[in-house]
Amino acid sequence: MSVKHREEKFIKLIETRTNKVLNNLRLIQNLANKSNYTYNVADAKKALLAIKVKIRQVERTFSIYEDHPVEFKLRGGDDD
């Protein structure tokens, strides 16, 4: 499979899958309407935390493919 074909496939899939996620997030947001639903704030927080954790996992997965490594430095220079 050529690089161009793999890139086109990625673009098609990332657009489709991202739009599905955005739509599902909109549907989850609709659940906050207290005139239609009754919910416990703690339960809503648990669901949102699960979403945030998965987003962080996806971000980390994509970052391993960067051309340069991600490096943390608390302070710059060699005088630490």
C-alpha positions, 0 to 999 in steps of 0.5 A: 500500500503506497504512502499516498493511499495510506494517507488518504485512508487515514484522512477518510477514517479520522474525519468519519471517526472524529465526527462520530465522537463529536456527535456522541459527545453532543448526545452526552451533553443533551443528558445534562437537561434536567427537564428530561433526565435525573442524574447524580452529579457524581455519576456524571463526573465519573463518565466525564473522567472516563472520557478524559482518560481515554482522550489522554490515552489517544493523545499519548498514542499519537505523540509517540509518532512525532519526529522529536521526543517529548521531554520534560524539564523542570529547569533549563541549563546544566546548573541544577 
